[in-house]
Amino acid sequence: SFERPSGLTAESHIFVGDKGDYYSIEDGLPQFEKSTPSIKVADG
């Protein structure tokens, strides 16, 4: 359920090379064009 806070926090933004130019990410977190070996993403 999404009714309670998850307690999760963002550490970075990945795949920002795929975002539209009309999106702006200005929260001060690191941004990566792709993923890095230290960031686990789902395969598929």
C-alpha distance matrix in Angstrom:
0.0 3.8 5.5 7.2 9.6 9.6 13.3 14.3 17.4 19.5 22.9 24.4 24.3 25.5 27.1 28.1 31.2 29.2 27.8 29.6 32.4 30.8 27.8 28.7 27.0 28.5 26.3 28.9 27.0 29.0 29.0 30.0 31.4 30.1 28.4 30.4 30.9 29.0 25.7 24.0 22.7 21.8 24.9 25.3
3.8 0.0 3.8 5.6 7.2 7.9 11.5 12.3 15.0 16.9 20.5 22.0 21.8 23.4 25.0 25.6 28.8 27.0 25.3 27.0 29.5 27.7 24.7 25.4 23.7 25.1 23.0 25.7 24.0 26.3 26.3 27.7 29.2 28.3 26.8 28.9 29.8 27.8 24.5 23.3 21.9 21.6 24.9 25.3
5.5 3.8 0.0 3.8 6.8 9.0 12.1 13.9 16.5 18.9 22.6 24.3 24.4 26.4 28.2 28.5 31.9 30.2 28.1 29.7 31.9 29.9 26.9 27.3 25.6 26.6 24.3 27.1 25.8 28.5 28.8 30.5 32.2 31.5 30.0 32.0 32.9 30.7 27.5 26.5 25.4 25.2 28.6 29.1
7.2 5.6 3.8 0.0 3.8 6.3 9.0 11.4 14.2 17.1 20.5 22.8 23.5 25.6 27.9 28.3 31.8 30.5 28.6 30.4 32.5 30.7 27.4 27.4 25.3 25.8 23.2 25.7 24.2 26.9 27.7 29.5 31.6 30.8 29.1 30.6 31.4 28.8 25.9 25.1 24.6 24.8 28.4 29.3
9.6 7.2 6.8 3.8 0.0 3.8 5.6 8.1 10.5 13.6 17.0 19.4 20.4 22.7 25.3 25.5 29.2 28.2 26.3 28.3 30.2 28.6 25.1 24.7 22.3 22.6 19.8 22.1 20.6 23.4 24.4 26.4 28.7 28.1 26.3 27.7 28.6 25.9 23.1 22.8 22.5 23.2 26.9 28.2
9.6 7.9 9.0 6.3 3.8 0.0 3.8 5.4 8.7 11.7 14.8 17.3 18.4 20.4 23.1 23.8 27.4 26.5 25.0 27.4 29.5 28.3 24.8 24.4 21.7 22.4 19.5 21.4 19.4 21.7 22.6 24.2 26.6 25.6 23.5 24.7 25.3 22.6 19.9 19.3 19.2 19.9 23.6 25.2
13.3 11.5 12.1 9.0 5.6 3.8 0.0 3.8 6.6 10.2 12.9 15.9 17.7 20.1 23.1 23.7 27.4 27.0 25.6 28.1 29.8 28.9 25.1 24.2 21.2 21.3 18.0 19.5 17.5 19.9 21.5 23.3 26.1 25.3 23.0 23.8 24.4 21.3 19.1 19.0 19.6 21.0 24.8 26.7
14.3 12.3 13.9 11.4 8.1 5.4 3.8 0.0 3.8 6.9 9.6 12.4 14.1 16.3 19.4 20.1 23.8 23.5 22.3 25.0 26.8 26.2 22.4 21.6 18.4 19.0 15.8 17.1 14.7 16.7 18.0 19.7 22.4 21.5 19.2 20.1 20.9 18.0 15.5 15.6 16.1 17.7 21.5 23.6
17.4 15.0 16.5 14.2 10.5 8.7 6.6 3.8 0.0 3.8 6.5 9.5 11.6 14.3 17.7 17.9 21.6 21.8 20.4 23.1 24.5 24.0 20.2 18.9 15.5 15.6 12.3 13.3 11.0 13.4 15.0 17.1 20.1 19.7 17.7 18.5 19.8 16.8 14.5 15.5 16.2 18.4 22.1 24.3
19.5 16.9 18.9 17.1 13.6 11.7 10.2 6.9 3.8 0.0 3.8 5.8 7.8 10.7 14.1 14.2 17.9 18.3 17.1 20.0 21.3 21.1 17.3 16.0 12.5 13.0 10.1 10.9 8.0 10.0 11.3 13.3 16.3 16.1 14.5 15.5 17.3 14.7 12.1 13.6 14.1 16.7 20.2 22.3
22.9 20.5 22.6 20.5 17.0 14.8 12.9 9.6 6.5 3.8 0.0 3.8 7.3 9.8 13.6 13.8 17.3 18.4 17.7 20.8 21.8 22.2 18.5 16.8 13.1 13.4 10.6 10.0 6.5 7.5 9.5 11.4 14.8 14.6 12.8 13.0 14.8 12.0 10.1 12.5 13.7 17.0 20.1 22.7
24.4 22.0 24.3 22.8 19.4 17.3 15.9 12.4 9.5 5.8 3.8 0.0 3.8 6.5 10.2 10.2 13.6 14.9 14.3 17.5 18.4 19.3 15.7 14.1 10.6 11.4 9.6 8.9 5.1 4.9 5.9 7.8 11.1 11.4 10.2 11.0 13.6 11.6 9.5 12.2 12.8 16.1 18.9 21.2
24.3 21.8 24.4 23.5 20.4 18.4 17.7 14.1 11.6 7.8 7.3 3.8 0.0 3.8 6.9 6.6 10.2 11.2 10.6 13.9 15.1 16.1 12.6 11.7 8.6 10.6 9.9 10.0 7.0 6.3 4.7 6.2 8.6 9.2 8.9 11.0 14.1 13.0 10.3 12.5 12.0 15.0 17.5 19.2
25.5 23.4 26.4 25.6 22.7 20.4 20.1 16.3 14.3 10.7 9.8 6.5 3.8 0.0 3.8 5.5 8.3 9.2 9.8 13.5 15.2 16.8 13.8 13.6 11.2 13.8 13.5 13.4 10.4 8.6 6.0 4.8 6.2 5.7 5.6 8.5 11.7 11.5 8.7 10.5 9.6 12.5 14.5 16.2
27.1 25.0 28.2 27.9 25.3 23.1 23.1 19.4 17.7 14.1 13.6 10.2 6.9 3.8 0.0 3.8 5.3 5.7 7.4 11.1 13.1 15.2 12.8 13.4 12.0 15.1 15.7 15.9 13.3 11.4 8.0 6.0 4.8 4.4 6.4 9.9 13.2 14.0 11.3 12.5 10.7 12.9 14.0 15.0
28.1 25.6 28.5 28.3 25.5 23.8 23.7 20.1 17.9 14.2 13.8 10.2 6.6 5.5 3.8 0.0 3.8 5.2 5.2 8.6 9.9 12.0 9.6 9.9 8.9 12.0 13.3 13.6 11.8 10.3 6.6 6.0 5.0 7.1 9.5 12.6 16.2 16.6 14.0 15.7 14.1 16.4 17.7 18.5
31.2 28.8 31.9 31.8 29.2 27.4 27.4 23.8 21.6 17.9 17.3 13.6 10.2 8.3 5.3 3.8 0.0 3.8 5.7 8.3 9.4 12.4 11.1 11.9 11.8 14.9 16.6 16.7 15.1 13.1 9.3 7.6 4.6 7.0 10.4 13.4 17.0 18.2 16.0 17.5 15.8 17.8 18.3 18.7
29.2 27.0 30.2 30.5 28.2 26.5 27.0 23.5 21.8 18.3 18.4 14.9 11.2 9.2 5.7 5.2 3.8 0.0 3.8 6.6 9.1 11.6 10.5 12.4 12.7 16.2 17.9 18.7 17.0 15.5 11.8 10.4 7.6 8.7 11.6 15.2 18.4 19.6 16.9 17.7 15.2 16.5 16.9 16.7
27.8 25.3 28.1 28.6 26.3 25.0 25.6 22.3 20.4 17.1 17.7 14.3 10.6 9.8 7.4 5.2 5.7 3.8 0.0 3.8 6.5 8.2 6.8 9.0 9.8 13.5 15.4 16.7 15.6 14.9 11.4 11.3 9.5 11.2 13.8 17.2 20.6 21.2 18.3 19.2 16.8 18.2 19.2 19.0
29.6 27.0 29.7 30.4 28.3 27.4 28.1 25.0 23.1 20.0 20.8 17.5 13.9 13.5 11.1 8.6 8.3 6.6 3.8 0.0 3.8 5.3 5.6 8.7 10.9 14.3 16.9 18.5 18.0 17.6 14.3 14.5 12.6 14.6 17.4 20.8 24.3 24.9 22.0 23.0 20.5 21.6 22.5 21.9
32.4 29.5 31.9 32.5 30.2 29.5 29.8 26.8 24.5 21.3 21.8 18.4 15.1 15.2 13.1 9.9 9.4 9.1 6.5 3.8 0.0 3.8 5.4 7.5 10.4 13.2 16.4 17.7 18.0 17.6 14.5 15.1 13.4 16.2 19.2 22.3 25.9 26.4 23.9 25.3 23.2 24.7 25.7 25.3
30.8 27.7 29.9 30.7 28.6 28.3 28.9 26.2 24.0 21.1 22.2 19.3 16.1 16.8 15.2 12.0 12.4 11.6 8.2 5.3 3.8 0.0 3.8 6.5 10.0 12.7 15.8 17.8 18.4 18.8 16.1 17.4 16.2 18.8 21.4 24.6 28.1 28.3 25.5 26.7 24.6 25.9 27.2 26.8
27.8 24.7 26.9 27.4 25.1 24.8 25.1 22.4 20.2 17.3 18.5 15.7 12.6 13.8 12.8 9.6 11.1 10.5 6.8 5.6 5.4 3.8 0.0 3.8 6.6 9.7 12.4 14.7 15.0 15.6 13.2 14.8 14.3 16.7 18.8 21.9 25.4 25.2 22.3 23.7 21.7 23.3 25.0 24.9
28.7 25.4 27.3 27.4 24.7 24.4 24.2 21.6 18.9 16.0 16.8 14.1 11.7 13.6 13.4 9.9 11.9 12.4 9.0 8.7 7.5 6.5 3.8 0.0 3.8 6.1 9.3 11.4 12.3 13.3 11.4 13.9 14.1 16.9 18.8 21.4 25.0 24.4 21.8 23.7 22.3 24.4 26.3 26.8
27.0 23.7 25.6 25.3 22.3 21.7 21.2 18.4 15.5 12.5 13.1 10.6 8.6 11.2 12.0 8.9 11.8 12.7 9.8 10.9 10.4 10.0 6.6 3.8 0.0 3.8 6.1 8.1 8.6 9.9 8.6 11.6 12.7 15.2 16.6 18.8 22.3 21.3 18.9 20.9 20.0 22.4 24.7 25.6
28.5 25.1 26.6 25.8 22.6 22.4 21.3 19.0 15.6 13.0 13.4 11.4 10.6 13.8 15.1 12.0 14.9 16.2 13.5 14.3 13.2 12.7 9.7 6.1 3.8 0.0 3.8 5.7 7.8 9.9 9.9 13.4 15.2 17.8 18.9 20.6 24.0 22.6 20.5 23.0 22.5 25.2 27.7 28.8
26.3 23.0 24.3 23.2 19.8 19.5 18.0 15.8 12.3 10.1 10.6 9.6 9.9 13.5 15.7 13.3 16.6 17.9 15.4 16.9 16.4 15.8 12.4 9.3 6.1 3.8 0.0 3.8 5.6 8.9 10.0 13.7 16.2 18.2 18.5 19.9 22.9 21.0 19.0 21.5 21.4 24.2 27.0 28.5
28.9 25.7 27.1 25.7 22.1 21.4 19.5 17.1 13.3 10.9 10.0 8.9 10.0 13.4 15.9 13.6 16.7 18.7 16.7 18.5 17.7 17.8 14.7 11.4 8.1 5.7 3.8 0.0 3.8 6.6 8.7 12.5 15.4 17.5 17.7 18.5 21.4 19.5 18.1 21.0 21.5 24.7 27.4 29.2
27.0 24.0 25.8 24.2 20.6 19.4 17.5 14.7 11.0 8.0 6.5 5.1 7.0 10.4 13.3 11.8 15.1 17.0 15.6 18.0 18.0 18.4 15.0 12.3 8.6 7.8 5.6 3.8 0.0 3.8 6.4 9.9 13.2 14.7 14.4 15.0 17.9 15.8 14.3 17.2 17.9 21.2 23.9 25.9
29.0 26.3 28.5 26.9 23.4 21.7 19.9 16.7 13.4 10.0 7.5 4.9 6.3 8.6 11.4 10.3 13.1 15.5 14.9 17.6 17.6 18.8 15.6 13.3 9.9 9.9 8.9 6.6 3.8 0.0 3.8 6.8 10.3 11.8 11.6 12.0 15.0 13.4 12.3 15.6 16.4 19.9 22.2 24.4
29.0 26.3 28.8 27.7 24.4 22.6 21.5 18.0 15.0 11.3 9.5 5.9 4.7 6.0 8.0 6.6 9.3 11.8 11.4 14.3 14.5 16.1 13.2 11.4 8.6 9.9 10.0 8.7 6.4 3.8 0.0 3.8 6.8 8.9 9.6 10.9 14.5 13.8 12.1 15.1 15.1 18.4 20.3 22.1
30.0 27.7 30.5 29.5 26.4 24.2 23.3 19.7 17.1 13.3 11.4 7.8 6.2 4.8 6.0 6.0 7.6 10.4 11.3 14.5 15.1 17.4 14.8 13.9 11.6 13.4 13.7 12.5 9.9 6.8 3.8 0.0 3.8 5.3 6.5 8.0 11.8 12.0 10.5 13.3 13.2 16.4 17.8 19.7
31.4 29.2 32.2 31.6 28.7 26.6 26.1 22.4 20.1 16.3 14.8 11.1 8.6 6.2 4.8 5.0 4.6 7.6 9.5 12.6 13.4 16.2 14.3 14.1 12.7 15.2 16.2 15.4 13.2 10.3 6.8 3.8 0.0 3.8 7.0 9.3 13.0 14.2 12.5 14.7 13.8 16.5 17.2 18.5
30.1 28.3 31.5 30.8 28.1 25.6 25.3 21.5 19.7 16.1 14.6 11.4 9.2 5.7 4.4 7.1 7.0 8.7 11.2 14.6 16.2 18.8 16.7 16.9 15.2 17.8 18.2 17.5 14.7 11.8 8.9 5.3 3.8 0.0 3.8 6.7 10.1 11.7 9.9 11.6 10.6 13.2 13.7 15.3
28.4 26.8 30.0 29.1 26.3 23.5 23.0 19.2 17.7 14.5 12.8 10.2 8.9 5.6 6.4 9.5 10.4 11.6 13.8 17.4 19.2 21.4 18.8 18.8 16.6 18.9 18.5 17.7 14.4 11.6 9.6 6.5 7.0 3.8 0.0 3.8 6.8 8.2 6.2 8.0 7.8 10.9 11.9 14.2
30.4 28.9 32.0 30.6 27.7 24.7 23.8 20.1 18.5 15.5 13.0 11.0 11.0 8.5 9.9 12.6 13.4 15.2 17.2 20.8 22.3 24.6 21.9 21.4 18.8 20.6 19.9 18.5 15.0 12.0 10.9 8.0 9.3 6.7 3.8 0.0 3.8 5.4 5.4 8.0 9.4 12.8 13.6 16.5
30.9 29.8 32.9 31.4 28.6 25.3 24.4 20.9 19.8 17.3 14.8 13.6 14.1 11.7 13.2 16.2 17.0 18.4 20.6 24.3 25.9 28.1 25.4 25.0 22.3 24.0 22.9 21.4 17.9 15.0 14.5 11.8 13.0 10.1 6.8 3.8 0.0 3.8 5.5 7.1 9.4 12.5 13.1 16.4
29.0 27.8 30.7 28.8 25.9 22.6 21.3 18.0 16.8 14.7 12.0 11.6 13.0 11.5 14.0 16.6 18.2 19.6 21.2 24.9 26.4 28.3 25.2 24.4 21.3 22.6 21.0 19.5 15.8 13.4 13.8 12.0 14.2 11.7 8.2 5.4 3.8 0.0 3.8 6.4 9.7 13.1 14.7 18.1
25.7 24.5 27.5 25.9 23.1 19.9 19.1 15.5 14.5 12.1 10.1 9.5 10.3 8.7 11.3 14.0 16.0 16.9 18.3 22.0 23.9 25.5 22.3 21.8 18.9 20.5 19.0 18.1 14.3 12.3 12.1 10.5 12.5 9.9 6.2 5.4 5.5 3.8 0.0 3.8 6.5 10.1 12.3 15.6
24.0 23.3 26.5 25.1 22.8 19.3 19.0 15.6 15.5 13.6 12.5 12.2 12.5 10.5 12.5 15.7 17.5 17.7 19.2 23.0 25.3 26.7 23.7 23.7 20.9 23.0 21.5 21.0 17.2 15.6 15.1 13.3 14.7 11.6 8.0 8.0 7.1 6.4 3.8 0.0 3.8 6.9 9.2 12.7
22.7 21.9 25.4 24.6 22.5 19.2 19.6 16.1 16.2 14.1 13.7 12.8 12.0 9.6 10.7 14.1 15.8 15.2 16.8 20.5 23.2 24.6 21.7 22.3 20.0 22.5 21.4 21.5 17.9 16.4 15.1 13.2 13.8 10.6 7.8 9.4 9.4 9.7 6.5 3.8 0.0 3.8 6.5 9.5
21.8 21.6 25.2 24.8 23.2 19.9 21.0 17.7 18.4 16.7 17.0 16.1 15.0 12.5 12.9 16.4 17.8 16.5 18.2 21.6 24.7 25.9 23.3 24.4 22.4 25.2 24.2 24.7 21.2 19.9 18.4 16.4 16.5 13.2 10.9 12.8 12.5 13.1 10.1 6.9 3.8 0.0 3.8 6.5
24.9 24.9 28.6 28.4 26.9 23.6 24.8 21.5 22.1 20.2 20.1 18.9 17.5 14.5 14.0 17.7 18.3 16.9 19.2 22.5 25.7 27.2 25.0 26.3 24.7 27.7 27.0 27.4 23.9 22.2 20.3 17.8 17.2 13.7 11.9 13.6 13.1 14.7 12.3 9.2 6.5 3.8 0.0 3.7
25.3 25.3 29.1 29.3 28.2 25.2 26.7 23.6 24.3 22.3 22.7 21.2 19.2 16.2 15.0 18.5 18.7 16.7 19.0 21.9 25.3 26.8 24.9 26.8 25.6 28.8 28.5 29.2 25.9 24.4 22.1 19.7 18.5 15.3 14.2 16.5 16.4 18.1 15.6 12.7 9.5 6.5 3.7 0.0
